[in-house]
Amino acid sequence: MTLNELRSALKAILEAERATDVDWDKVEKLCKATLARLNAQSAPDYTDEFVRVFLEDARLRQDDADYARIQHERLRNWLEGSEIIAR
């Protein structure tokens, strides 16, 4: 999985979670599919443990708005940092 592919998948998940009426089943499927790709293929060098935690915690984000807000902020920061490397 390339860094750009991972970034694209994470952006899609973040966008799905920003929806007014979040389809959490869809979010969980996107997370599981992305995590499966990371496990089956080598992860990009810049991938840190937070990315895996984010992908594993969809239900926690669904149940805890404060946790979700923090995780979304961390993901946006990661995406910003990885954008520089992806160029």
C-alpha positions, -999 to +999 in steps of 0.1 A: +000+000+000+015+033-010+014+064+012-010+081-012-034+051-012-034+051+026-039+089+027-069+085+003-084+057+024-081+077+056-095+108+040-126+088+029-131+075+064-127+110+079-152+123+053-177+095+061-175+104+098-181+140+091-215+133+075-246+146+093-260+111+097-229+089+100-233+054+086-211+037+112-214+003+096-199+018+064-172+035+085-163+003+102-161-016+068-138+011+054-116+009+085-114-029+084-107-030+047-079-004+051-065-023+081-066-055+061-046-039+033-020-026+057-017-061+072-015-078+038+009-054+022+038-035+037+028-002+052+043+030+040+074+040+060+057+071+074+028+050+090+029+052+127+009+032+153-017+059+155-030+050+121-037+014+131-053+026+164-075+049+144-086+021+121-093-002+150-114+023+170-144+031+149-169+019+175-151+039+202-154+070+181-191+062+176-197+059+213-176+088+226-178+122+208-149+136+228-126+107+218-138+110+182-129+147+182-094+141+195-089+112+171-101+133+141-077+161+151-048+136+154-057+121+120-059+156+103-024+164+118-010+131+105-025+137+071-010+172+070+024+158+079+022+129+054+012+153+026+047+168+027+063+133+024+039+122-003+050+149-027 
